[in-house]
Amino acid sequence: MKHILITGAAGAIGSTLRTGLRGCYPLLRLSDVNTMAAAGPGEELAPADLRDCAAVKAAMAGIDCVVHLGGIPREAPWPAILEANIIGTYNLFEAARECGVKRVIFASSNHAVGFHRSSRTIGIDVEPRPDSRYGVSKVYGEALGRLYADKHGISVACLRIGSFREQPADIRQLSTWISRRDMVQLVRCCIDAPEYRYLVLYGVSNNSRARWTNPHAARIGYMPQDNAEDYAAALANRTATGAAAEFHGGSFCDIELTNKINNID
Ligand SMILES: NC(=O)c1ccc[n+]([C@@H]2O[C@H](COP(=O)([O-])OP(=O)(O)OC[C@H]3O[C@@H](n4cnc5c(N)ncnc54)[C@H](O)[C@@H]3O)[C@@H](O)[C@H]2O)c1
């Protein structure tokens, strides 16, 4: 994998990867709908709106591996999710197929499985239980990845990212946090690992309170360096109530909730 495209390159994770992957590959092509800093050595800019098939395809010419981060990273009204995450991710995989891209790393989310009870540890094979329209778009992205892996032989890794932050901000994030350097390492492992067809991984640091089992992470050599527990003492009173306390998805489960928590198994 020599020629890498990052979508959503102007965003929080994209900017971290831009710095962290600098010099690791002969070409890092950076794409976003927002303004990006000027290209440095080994970089190219390819501004593109994911809703625009032709622009996405143009950005992908000559690329071996795409790291797809672009889109809406939170709950939002349906039209916004539809355009950026549903149509945008379709355009991304379709362009990858047309351009002969070998591998796509898709930024999925823990919110694809957010309505599983947090009292239960979950693995990569639990049923989808999205906690939001945003979570639905990530279930859909994982399904698209499976389709393009099976039907077109593209190698696909779906990263169910937990909480990417400078440091964990509440009790839940003591389980879900991923540090900047662990995120860079995880994406590098996904890019560099030899042949795989379809993987689902949780994007988390080496957290003592982890509630997700992550067998594919070890298989591709991911060895996280950071542990959210180092911040635990300062977060003792940052607890949650209601659905946010009951489910893996945290506060996303409370958004627009009209059901009773006890009705959710
Ligand atoms: N940050 C986290 O904790 C976290 C957790 C789980 C999943 N994720 C996923 O990781 C990815 C990156 O997250 P982030 O925190 O860096 O978000 P971010 O909002 O900082 O970055 C997303 C980028 O996507 C771009 N974008 C949005 N719509 C676009 C469009 N139509 N065309 C082209 N670009 C568009 C934005 O301009 C932005 O720069 C997202 O897909 C998000 O769902 C993030």
The ligand as an SDF file (V2000), in Angstrom:
LIG
                    3D

 44 48  0  0  0  0  0  0  0  0999 V2000
  -14.1070   11.3880   16.8880 N   0  0  0  0  0  0  0  0  0  0  0  0
  -14.6400   10.2770   17.3960 C   0  0  0  0  0  0  0  0  0  0  0  0
  -14.5860   10.0350   18.6210 O   0  0  0  0  0  0  0  0  0  0  0  0
  -15.2990    9.2740   16.4840 C   0  0  0  0  0  0  0  0  0  0  0  0
  -15.9240    8.1660   17.0560 C   0  0  0  0  0  0  0  0  0  0  0  0
  -16.5310    7.2270   16.2250 C   0  0  0  0  0  0  0  0  0  0  0  0
  -16.4720    7.3940   14.8520 C   0  0  0  0  0  0  0  0  0  0  0  0
  -15.8720    8.4990   14.3150 N   0  0  0  0  0  0  0  0  0  0  0  0
  -15.8790    8.6590   12.8540 C   0  0  0  0  0  0  0  0  0  0  0  0
  -14.6000    9.0250   12.4090 O   0  0  0  0  0  0  0  0  0  0  0  0
  -14.7220    9.9200   11.3110 C   0  0  0  0  0  0  0  0  0  0  0  0
  -13.9200   11.1840   11.5880 C   0  0  0  0  0  0  0  0  0  0  0  0
  -14.4180   11.7660   12.7740 O   0  0  0  0  0  0  0  0  0  0  0  0
  -13.8590   13.1810   13.2950 P   0  0  0  0  0  0  0  0  0  0  0  0
  -14.0620   13.1970   14.7600 O   0  0  0  0  0  0  0  0  0  0  0  0
  -12.5120   13.4510   12.7350 O   0  0  0  0  0  0  0  0  0  0  0  0
  -14.9390   14.1730   12.6560 O   0  0  0  0  0  0  0  0  0  0  0  0
  -14.7230   15.6320   12.0440 P   0  0  0  0  0  0  0  0  0  0  0  0
  -16.0620   16.2640   11.9170 O   0  0  0  0  0  0  0  0  0  0  0  0
  -13.6860   16.3710   12.7850 O   0  0  0  0  0  0  0  0  0  0  0  0
  -14.1810   15.2920   10.5710 O   0  0  0  0  0  0  0  0  0  0  0  0
  -15.0330   14.8720    9.5410 C   0  0  0  0  0  0  0  0  0  0  0  0
  -14.6150   15.5790    8.2650 C   0  0  0  0  0  0  0  0  0  0  0  0
  -15.5180   15.1610    7.2240 O   0  0  0  0  0  0  0  0  0  0  0  0
  -15.7120   16.2760    6.3730 C   0  0  0  0  0  0  0  0  0  0  0  0
  -16.9670   16.1370    5.6530 N   0  0  0  0  0  0  0  0  0  0  0  0
  -18.2390   16.2080    6.1380 C   0  0  0  0  0  0  0  0  0  0  0  0
  -19.1170   16.1230    5.1370 N   0  0  0  0  0  0  0  0  0  0  0  0
  -18.3980   15.9700    3.9990 C   0  0  0  0  0  0  0  0  0  0  0  0
  -18.7520   15.8480    2.6230 C   0  0  0  0  0  0  0  0  0  0  0  0
  -20.0220   15.8650    2.2030 N   0  0  0  0  0  0  0  0  0  0  0  0
  -17.7640   15.7170    1.7250 N   0  0  0  0  0  0  0  0  0  0  0  0
  -16.4570   15.7170    2.1120 C   0  0  0  0  0  0  0  0  0  0  0  0
  -16.0700   15.8520    3.3900 N   0  0  0  0  0  0  0  0  0  0  0  0
  -17.0330   15.9850    4.3240 C   0  0  0  0  0  0  0  0  0  0  0  0
  -15.7420   17.4780    7.3180 C   0  0  0  0  0  0  0  0  0  0  0  0
  -15.4400   18.6740    6.6080 O   0  0  0  0  0  0  0  0  0  0  0  0
  -14.7110   17.1030    8.3640 C   0  0  0  0  0  0  0  0  0  0  0  0
  -13.4510   17.6930    8.0810 O   0  0  0  0  0  0  0  0  0  0  0  0
  -16.2040   10.1600   11.1030 C   0  0  0  0  0  0  0  0  0  0  0  0
  -16.6670    9.3240   10.0620 O   0  0  0  0  0  0  0  0  0  0  0  0
  -16.8200    9.7640   12.4200 C   0  0  0  0  0  0  0  0  0  0  0  0
  -18.1570    9.3160   12.2560 O   0  0  0  0  0  0  0  0  0  0  0  0
  -15.2940    9.4490   15.1050 C   0  0  0  0  0  0  0  0  0  0  0  0
  1  2  1  0
  2  3  2  0
  2  4  1  0
  4  5  1  0
  4 44  2  0
  5  6  2  0
  6  7  1  0
  7  8  2  0
  8  9  1  0
  8 44  1  0
  9 10  1  0
  9 42  1  0
 10 11  1  0
 11 12  1  0
 11 40  1  0
 12 13  1  0
 13 14  1  0
 14 15  2  0
 14 16  1  0
 14 17  1  0
 17 18  1  0
 18 19  2  0
 18 20  1  0
 18 21  1  0
 21 22  1  0
 22 23  1  0
 23 24  1  0
 23 38  1  0
 24 25  1  0
 25 26  1  0
 25 36  1  0
 26 27  1  0
 26 35  1  0
 27 28  2  0
 28 29  1  0
 29 30  1  0
 29 35  2  0
 30 31  1  0
 30 32  2  0
 32 33  1  0
 33 34  2  0
 34 35  1  0
 36 37  1  0
 36 38  1  0
 38 39  1  0
 40 41  1  0
 40 42  1  0
 42 43  1  0
M  CHG  2   8   1  16  -1
M  END
$$$$
